[in-house]
Amino acid sequence: MRITNPVGLLGENHAVDFLKKKGYIIIERNFRKGYGEIDIVATKDNTLVFVEVKTRTSDAYGTPFEAIT
């Protein structure tokens, strides 16, 4: 899936770079199934990891942590 939000794309690219530097293998980005989407699916040391990326340019609308329900 193509990300149309440039801030979101930047955040996901940074997250992928960070995970790769930590030794994670990226399996898929923006995986969609049913009604949901997972930003990054990765693996490391026989562990499957699902990553939700929240990128903000400011805290005006809350912190990234507050955006997770």
N, CA, C and O of each residue as an XYZ file, in Angstrom:
276
protein
N       0.832     -1.175      0.000
C       0.000      0.000      0.000
C       0.875      1.236      0.000
O       1.913      1.264      0.661
N       0.472      2.242     -0.724
C       1.216      3.488     -0.785
C       0.781      4.411      0.346
O      -0.415      4.616      0.554
N       1.736      4.963      1.073
C       1.438      5.892      2.153
C       1.367      7.291      1.545
O       2.330      7.751      0.933
N       0.229      7.967      1.711
C       0.077      9.300      1.137
C       0.491     10.399      2.107
O       0.680     11.544      1.695
N       0.634     10.073      3.376
C       1.029     11.054      4.383
C       2.559     11.097      4.451
O       3.177     10.127      4.889
N       3.184     12.213      4.022
C       4.647     12.255      4.021
C       5.265     12.149      5.417
O       6.359     11.604      5.564
N       4.583     12.657      6.433
C       5.104     12.548      7.806
C       5.070     11.089      8.245
O       6.021     10.603      8.857
N       3.982     10.390      7.936
C       3.885      8.977      8.277
C       4.927      8.141      7.561
O       5.517      7.237      8.152
N       5.156      8.436      6.292
C       6.165      7.715      5.522
C       7.553      7.943      6.113
O       8.340      7.005      6.236
N       7.848      9.174      6.476
C       9.146      9.485      7.086
C       9.332      8.712      8.388
O      10.398      8.150      8.639
N       8.290      8.688      9.210
C       8.369      7.958     10.477
C       8.574      6.469     10.277
O       9.368      5.848     10.983
N       7.862      5.894      9.319
C       8.024      4.460      9.058
C       9.413      4.157      8.499
O      10.012      3.141      8.851
N       9.925      5.021      7.638
C      11.278      4.820      7.114
C      12.315      4.873      8.230
O      13.249      4.072      8.247
N      12.156      5.810      9.161
C      13.078      5.889     10.311
C      12.975      4.635     11.172
O      13.985      4.105     11.634
N      11.751      4.165     11.383
C      11.553      2.956     12.193
C      12.205      1.743     11.528
O      12.841      0.937     12.206
N      12.055      1.607     10.214
C      12.683      0.494      9.494
C      14.200      0.569      9.609
O      14.854     -0.440      9.872
N      14.760      1.758      9.413
C      16.214      1.922      9.542
C      16.687      1.544     10.943
O      17.696      0.856     11.095
N      15.961      1.992     11.962
C      16.305      1.692     13.352
C      16.270      0.185     13.600
O      17.200     -0.375     14.182
N      15.195     -0.468     13.158
C      15.062     -1.905     13.381
C      16.161     -2.687     12.664
O      16.721     -3.626     13.229
N      16.471     -2.309     11.434
C      17.535     -2.991     10.693
C      18.876     -2.857     11.402
O      19.643     -3.818     11.463
N      19.166     -1.674     11.938
C      20.427     -1.465     12.667
C      20.490     -2.322     13.923
O      21.574     -2.682     14.383
N      19.325     -2.649     14.477
C      19.256     -3.498     15.676
C      19.229     -4.985     15.329
O      19.134     -5.828     16.222
N      19.314     -5.316     14.024
C      19.387     -6.711     13.617
C      18.069     -7.355     13.229
O      18.019     -8.565     13.009
N      17.006     -6.579     13.140
C      15.720     -7.127     12.728
C      15.685     -7.311     11.215
O      16.307     -6.550     10.473
N      14.963     -8.311     10.772
C      14.734     -8.544      9.353
C      13.307     -8.099      9.067
O      12.361     -8.608      9.667
N      13.155     -7.153      8.151
C      11.837     -6.636      7.806
C      11.180     -7.612      6.829
O      11.706     -7.872      5.748
N      10.038     -8.141      7.220
C       9.304     -9.091      6.383
C       8.334     -8.353      5.471
O       8.223     -8.661      4.285
N       7.639     -7.383      6.034
C       6.650     -6.655      5.242
C       6.346     -5.311      5.884
O       6.461     -5.135      7.097
N       5.953     -4.366      5.031
C       5.504     -3.054      5.490
C       4.063     -2.854      5.037
O       3.674     -3.289      3.953
N       3.281     -2.194      5.877
C       1.887     -1.866      5.576
C       1.078     -3.097      5.184
O       0.377     -3.108      4.172
N       1.193     -4.120      6.003
C       0.456     -5.365      5.785
C      -1.014     -5.144      6.127
O      -1.339     -4.686      7.222
N      -1.891     -5.468      5.199
C      -3.338     -5.323      5.416
C      -4.007     -6.690      5.423
O      -3.720     -7.555      4.596
N      -4.900     -6.850      6.378
C      -5.682     -8.075      6.476
C      -7.022     -7.692      7.096
O      -7.068     -7.153      8.202
N      -8.099     -7.968      6.390
C      -9.413     -7.619      6.924
C      -9.549     -6.122      7.095
O      -9.406     -5.360      6.139
N      -9.827     -5.706      8.316
C     -10.061     -4.287      8.601
C      -8.863     -3.581      9.211
O      -8.971     -2.425      9.619
N      -7.734     -4.251      9.279
C      -6.601     -3.639      9.953
C      -5.357     -3.572      9.108
O      -5.277     -4.158      8.029
N      -4.390     -2.846      9.623
C      -3.105     -2.704      8.949
C      -2.004     -2.719     10.000
O      -2.151     -2.139     11.076
N      -0.906     -3.386      9.681
C       0.273     -3.409     10.547
C       1.372     -2.677      9.792
O       1.681     -3.019      8.651
N       1.960     -1.674     10.428
C       2.958     -0.853      9.747
C       4.190     -1.645      9.334
O       4.635     -1.563      8.189
N       4.738     -2.411     10.272
C       5.958     -3.175      9.989
C       5.843     -4.557     10.621
O       5.483     -4.689     11.791
N       6.152     -5.575      9.841
C       6.254     -6.936     10.354
C       7.720     -7.319     10.210
O       8.291     -7.239      9.123
N       8.318     -7.733     11.316
C       9.747     -8.043     11.319
C       9.999     -9.297     12.141
O       9.105     -9.815     12.810
N      11.239     -9.771     12.074
C      11.630    -10.927     12.871
C      13.062    -10.732     13.367
O      13.894    -10.097     12.719
N      13.309    -11.302     14.534
C      14.664    -11.314     15.098
C      14.733    -12.437     16.114
O      13.856    -12.571     16.969
N      15.772    -13.237     16.017
C      15.991    -14.325     16.983
C      14.747    -15.214     17.136
O      14.329    -15.518     18.253
N      14.166    -15.625     16.011
C      12.993    -16.500     15.996
C      11.761    -15.898     16.666
O      10.870    -16.625     17.104
N      11.713    -14.564     16.744
C      10.554    -13.876     17.304
C       9.925    -13.012     16.220
O      10.607    -12.219     15.570
N       8.629    -13.171     16.032
C       7.889    -12.362     15.083
C       7.429    -11.092     15.785
O       6.853    -11.155     16.871
N       7.682     -9.935     15.166
C       7.413     -8.644     15.796
C       6.469     -7.833     14.910
O       6.677     -7.725     13.702
N       5.432     -7.268     15.523
C       4.500     -6.379     14.829
C       4.721     -4.972     15.371
O       4.685     -4.756     16.583
N       4.950     -4.018     14.474
C       5.304     -2.660     14.895
C       4.267     -1.667     14.382
O       3.963     -1.629     13.190
N       3.735     -0.875     15.288
C       2.856      0.241     14.943
C       3.670      1.518     15.101
O       4.215      1.780     16.174
N       3.754      2.305     14.047
C       4.557      3.530     14.071
C       3.622      4.722     14.217
O       2.653      4.857     13.469
N       3.917      5.583     15.181
C       3.159      6.819     15.384
C       4.138      7.979     15.252
O       5.034      8.143     16.080
N       3.963      8.773     14.218
C       4.874      9.888     13.960
C       4.123     11.190     14.159
O       3.008     11.358     13.665
N       4.729     12.094     14.873
C       4.134     13.405     15.112
C       5.196     14.481     14.881
O       6.383     14.257     15.118
N       4.756     15.640     14.418
C       5.678     16.778     14.278
C       5.628     17.661     15.516
O       6.509     18.495     15.726
N       4.581     17.475     16.349
C       4.469     18.199     17.612
C       3.503     17.424     18.507
O       2.896     16.442     18.079
N       3.372     17.870     19.731
C       2.429     17.241     20.667
C       1.105     18.007     20.719
O       0.324     17.820     21.652
N       0.845     18.860     19.736
C      -0.362     19.688     19.733
C      -1.632     18.853     19.799
O      -2.618     19.278     20.402
N      -1.624     17.680     19.192
C      -2.797     16.805     19.204
C      -2.549     15.560     20.055
O      -3.218     14.543     19.877
N      -1.610     15.637     20.960
C      -1.293     14.534     21.846
C       0.014     13.865     21.434
O       0.522     14.068     20.331
N       0.529     13.078     22.335
C       1.778     12.366     22.072
C       1.483     11.125     21.222
O       0.335     10.687     21.156
N       2.489     10.563     20.581
C       2.276      9.325     19.827
C       1.672      8.222     20.694
O       0.805      7.476     20.239
N       2.130      8.121     21.941
C       1.611      7.083     22.838
C       0.114      7.256     23.069
O      -0.621      6.274     23.161
N      -0.334      8.501     23.164
C      -1.757      8.754     23.408
C      -2.627      8.412     22.187
O      -3.847      8.306     22.314
N      -2.026      8.242     21.029
C      -2.777      7.926     19.815
C      -3.095      6.449     19.691
O      -3.842      6.053     18.796
N      -2.544      5.629     20.569
C      -2.775      4.190     20.511
C      -3.985      3.846     21.364
O      -4.072      4.227     22.531
N      -4.920      3.116     20.756
C      -6.123      2.738     21.519
C      -6.082      1.261     21.832
O      -6.998      0.738     22.467
